[in-house]
Each structure stands twice: as C-alpha cells, then as structure tokens.
Amino acid sequence: MRRIIAAGLLVIVGIWLISFVAVIRASRRDAAAPAGAIVVLGAAQYNGRPSPVLRERLNHAANLWERGLAPRIVVTGGVGRGDTLSEAVAAQRYLSQVRHIPDSVLVAVAAGSSSVASLRAVAATIGTPARVIMVSDGFHLLRLGILAHDLDLTALGSPAPDSPIAANRRREMIYLLGESVKVPVVFVLTKVS
C-alpha cells in the first residue's frame, strides 16, 4: 500500500513540475502574430480608472494594434463587487481617450466574472473559429490558451511586458505557482467536457 501511495504522490509531483515549467515557458513567450482580433483579459478598475495591471495590458494591446497585427481590440471584464462600471467599459474608455484608438476598432465584452466566462462571451461575440492575440499577464497565458482552444479560438499569447506583476519576482512567483496547479485541472476538465 505504501508503494502505491508513494507512486501516486510521485505522479502528482511529476505532473505539477511539468505544469510549472510549461506555465513559466508560456509566460516568457510572445507569440503575437497577425490575427483577427486582440483580446485583452480584464483586471481591476477603480471608478473607471484601470488598475496598473489592466493599464499595462491595455498599453500592450494598443502597441500590438499600432503594429498592424489585428484590426480590432476586444476588451473583457464584468462588473466587480462594489463597482458600477465594468472592467471592459473602463478599458474601452482608456484605449479611446488615452491611447486614441478609434472607437470603431474597440469591442467591449462586459459579460463574465472569470476567465472562462469572459472567453465564452468573446467567442460568442467575434464568432468561431477565430485566431486571436491573447493579452494578459504572462502567468495567465497557458491556461487561457487551453480554455480558448476548447472554445474553438486559436490563442496567440502575448504577455504585457511592463506589468507590475512581472516586475515583482516574488509576486510573480506566487501567480506562477497558482497557475501551475490550475492548468492541469483545466486541462482535464476541458478534455472531459
């Protein structure tokens, strides 16, 4: 019985290590290439002002659009607890008013309070199959790619290079460790559904 338990623990640790390495690799790789849309995953906003994390995601998306990699930018994020404005609307206003992206380029998808709910709403809004550049913090990109694939979206991960999370190694490590546990769960669940 001890050997079975030990073997089981070894398998679990092995899967976690593989996941951890994969999350780190995905977090460091910018796969941005021509696509149908740039999709920005939401993050906190404060009374219409994007948080530093969201602002850097939006700046990165604007830079990708300015490089001509996609004709539109889709911003996501619902209304958080205690908020009256969605992350998507705050993001859309920032891109329009601060980065001067034409309103005709911007699509706000304010549905969803999780990554999977936001991506479902994006898939319904832009139609599938579709090739998109997924902009978020690097730690998030592997799981987003798995979720997107399940929704018939081809996700090209592009981490926000100036994110305050990436700038703080300790904070980034906490997020990387968390994602390394979430990724195998999401992978199994997407294969079952």
QUIHUQUI-V960604 format. One record per residue. N is the residue number from 1. RES is the residue in one small letter. PSI is psi in whole degrees, -180 to 180 (none if undefined). NEAR is the number of other C-alpha atoms within 10 Angstrom. D_FIRST is the distance of its C-alpha to the first C-alpha in whole Angstrom. Layout:
BEGIN
N:RES:PSI:NEAR:D_FIRST
N:RES:PSI:NEAR:D_FIRST
END
This chain:
BEGIN
1:m:-40:6:0
2:r:-38:7:4
3:r:-38:8:5
4:i:-44:9:5
5:i:-45:10:6
6:a:-42:11:9
7:a:-41:12:10
8:g:-44:12:11
9:l:-39:12:12
10:l:-41:12:14
11:v:-45:12:15
12:i:-45:11:17
13:v:-40:12:18
14:g:-44:12:20
15:i:-44:14:21
16:w:-43:18:23
17:l:-43:14:24
18:i:-44:12:26
19:s:-45:21:27
20:f:-46:20:29
21:v:-42:13:30
22:a:-40:15:32
23:v:-44:25:33
24:i:-46:20:35
25:r:-45:14:36
26:a:-33:21:38
27:s:-21:22:39
28:r:-6:17:41
29:r:126:14:42
30:d:109:18:46
31:a:16:14:46
32:a:131:19:49
33:a:168:16:51
34:p:135:18:54
35:a:175:18:52
36:g:-26:16:54
37:a:158:22:53
38:i:124:29:51
39:v:122:29:49
40:v:121:26:48
41:l:137:25:46
42:g:163:31:47
43:a:178:22:46
44:a:150:23:48
45:q:152:24:52
46:y:103:14:54
47:n:43:13:57
48:g:-8:19:57
49:r:122:16:57
50:p:141:24:54
51:s:165:18:51
52:p:-37:16:51
53:v:-50:20:48
54:l:-41:25:50
55:r:-43:24:53
56:e:-35:21:51
57:r:-44:29:50
58:l:-42:27:53
59:n:-41:19:55
60:h:-44:21:53
61:a:-42:29:53
62:a:-42:20:57
63:n:-41:13:57
64:l:-42:20:55
65:w:-44:19:57
66:e:-27:12:60
67:r:-5:10:59
68:g:23:13:60
69:l:-17:19:56
70:a:150:22:56
71:p:-15:15:59
72:r:159:23:57
73:i:125:27:55
74:v:121:24:53
75:v:141:28:52
76:t:169:31:49
77:g:127:30:48
78:g:-165:23:48
79:v:119:18:50
80:g:165:16:48
81:r:127:7:48
82:g:-4:6:51
83:d:157:14:53
84:t:-8:11:56
85:l:142:18:55
86:s:157:27:53
87:e:-39:33:51
88:a:-43:28:52
89:v:-42:22:56
90:a:-41:27:56
91:a:-44:32:55
92:q:-44:26:57
93:r:-41:20:60
94:y:-49:19:59
95:l:-38:23:59
96:s:-50:17:62
97:q:-35:12:64
98:v:-45:10:63
99:r:-6:13:62
100:h:39:11:65
101:i:132:19:63
102:p:140:11:65
103:d:-30:14:64
104:s:-18:10:64
105:v:-25:16:61
106:l:136:20:59
107:v:121:21:56
108:a:123:23:55
109:v:95:24:52
110:a:4:21:51
111:a:148:19:49
112:g:137:20:45
113:s:13:17:43
114:s:168:14:40
115:s:-46:18:40
116:v:-40:17:39
117:a:-41:16:42
118:s:-43:21:44
119:l:-35:23:43
120:r:-45:18:44
121:a:-39:18:47
122:v:-47:25:48
123:a:-41:17:47
124:a:-34:12:49
125:t:-46:13:52
126:i:-14:15:52
127:g:155:12:51
128:t:157:13:49
129:p:154:12:48
130:a:151:17:49
131:r:123:19:48
132:v:151:26:48
133:i:119:29:48
134:m:117:27:45
135:v:124:29:46
136:s:-168:28:44
137:d:150:28:43
138:g:-41:26:41
139:f:-24:27:37
140:h:-17:26:38
141:l:-36:27:39
142:l:-48:23:36
143:r:-40:22:34
144:l:-40:23:38
145:g:-40:18:38
146:i:-47:19:35
147:l:-43:24:37
148:a:-43:24:40
149:h:-41:15:39
150:d:-23:16:38
151:l:12:20:41
152:d:33:14:43
153:l:132:23:44
154:t:111:20:44
155:a:124:25:43
156:l:105:25:45
157:g:136:28:43
158:s:100:28:46
159:p:143:28:45
160:a:112:25:47
161:p:-25:18:48
162:d:22:16:50
163:s:139:21:47
164:p:-24:17:47
165:i:-47:20:43
166:a:-28:21:43
167:a:-19:11:46
168:n:99:10:44
169:r:-41:11:41
170:r:-47:11:39
171:r:-42:12:39
172:e:-41:18:38
173:m:-38:15:35
174:i:-45:13:34
175:y:-41:18:35
176:l:-43:21:33
177:l:-43:16:30
178:g:-44:15:30
179:e:-33:21:31
180:s:-21:25:28
181:v:-38:16:26
182:k:-37:15:29
183:v:-50:22:29
184:p:-35:18:26
185:v:-48:12:26
186:v:-41:16:30
187:f:-46:14:29
188:v:-46:10:26
189:l:-37:11:29
190:t:-27:14:32
191:k:-27:9:30
192:v:-36:7:29
193:s:none:6:33
END
